[in-house]
Structure formats: C-alpha cells, structure tokens
C-alpha cells in the first residue's frame, strides 16, 4: 500500500463493518472499493495512516458530509475518529 505515496497510506474506513481499503493516490479510490463491496456511503470515512509515526490523520475530501453534520474535510465526530483509529490500528498498526 505504501507504493503510491511512500511514507503514508490513504485509507477509507467502514466504521460499521470494521473494514478498510488502502493505497492509491486518492481517498475516493479506497472509498469506491468499499462501496463496491457493499459498504454504505454514510459509514465510510477517509484518512491517512502514517506507519513510521503510528499516527492516524482524519482529513479527506470524502469526509465533507453536510447532511451528516460534517462540513469539513476533517472528521469532526470524536466517536467516528475513535472507530477509525481502532480499525486502522487493528488492520495496519501491528502489535
């Protein structure tokens, strides 16, 4: 997954199904994979995984969701961020 951007991985996370898709140069590519596999749009959020720092960033254009109360590229809801982090750490963070 690091081949596209070298030092971080763009991810889309389905917080209901506990899945993620990663890699590529746009979050929308990851989002499309999840949607094609049955995820619901309102459950998929975008961010980045920085493996060297073991850090999650919560910003993506796919996060702009006025109807869900998220008017920013940043995931504003702390519960959604916590779900994203848990899934990303479980799937990409190692032990």
Legacy VTK file of the C-alpha trace (Angstrom):
# vtk DataFile Version 3.0
C-alpha trace
ASCII
DATASET POLYDATA
POINTS 95 float
0.000 0.000 0.000
2.934 2.346 0.515
3.977 2.170 -3.131
1.685 5.035 -4.177
2.827 7.664 -1.670
5.970 6.226 0.002
5.538 7.429 3.598
1.806 7.228 4.265
-1.268 5.312 3.128
-4.586 6.816 2.143
-7.426 4.788 3.618
-11.191 4.662 3.619
-12.723 3.011 6.675
-16.165 1.466 7.023
-16.823 2.095 10.702
-19.879 -0.186 10.807
-18.352 -3.219 9.118
-14.885 -2.769 10.632
-13.161 -2.795 7.242
-10.746 -0.588 5.393
-9.372 -0.195 1.906
-5.998 1.459 1.450
-3.474 2.560 -1.127
-3.741 4.681 -4.222
-3.382 8.411 -4.576
-6.960 9.436 -3.734
-9.225 8.514 -0.839
-12.044 8.187 -3.373
-10.307 5.141 -4.871
-10.388 3.397 -1.497
-13.942 4.540 -0.890
-15.019 3.060 -4.244
-13.616 -0.357 -3.287
-15.647 -0.395 -0.073
-18.818 0.816 -1.770
-18.431 -1.833 -4.475
-18.139 -4.440 -1.704
-21.401 -3.401 -0.043
-20.464 -0.613 2.354
-22.916 2.241 2.847
-21.730 5.751 1.974
-22.618 7.151 5.394
-20.375 4.581 7.104
-17.223 5.230 5.043
-14.750 7.876 6.205
-11.345 8.854 4.842
-7.984 9.390 6.460
-4.320 8.540 6.331
-2.104 6.028 8.134
1.479 7.114 8.801
3.238 3.850 9.704
6.559 5.390 10.781
4.807 7.574 13.379
1.970 5.098 14.019
-0.357 8.062 13.518
-3.803 8.420 12.006
-4.857 11.613 10.232
-8.587 12.197 9.794
-8.792 14.536 6.801
-10.146 13.761 3.339
-12.417 15.313 0.754
-14.738 12.308 1.094
-15.486 13.428 4.662
-17.380 16.539 3.595
-20.914 15.457 4.535
-23.211 18.371 5.380
-26.220 16.063 5.724
-24.340 14.071 8.370
-23.196 17.224 10.166
-19.603 17.057 8.894
-18.938 20.249 6.924
-15.165 19.807 6.943
-12.572 17.563 5.353
-11.660 16.671 8.953
-13.773 14.035 10.713
-15.344 16.166 13.442
-17.100 13.487 15.500
-14.779 12.060 18.165
-16.655 8.724 18.155
-16.105 8.300 14.412
-12.413 9.181 14.801
-12.081 6.630 17.621
-13.734 3.936 15.480
-11.466 4.763 12.568
-8.362 4.621 14.738
-9.354 1.286 16.269
-9.927 -0.295 12.846
-6.775 1.173 11.300
-4.611 0.112 14.247
-6.086 -3.405 14.213
-5.573 -3.845 10.485
-2.396 -1.853 9.800
-0.830 -0.930 13.130
0.579 -4.269 14.104
1.144 -5.183 17.726
LINES 1 96
95 0 1 2 3 4 5 6 7 8 9 10 11 12 13 14 15 16 17 18 19 20 21 22 23 24 25 26 27 28 29 30 31 32 33 34 35 36 37 38 39 40 41 42 43 44 45 46 47 48 49 50 51 52 53 54 55 56 57 58 59 60 61 62 63 64 65 66 67 68 69 70 71 72 73 74 75 76 77 78 79 80 81 82 83 84 85 86 87 88 89 90 91 92 93 94
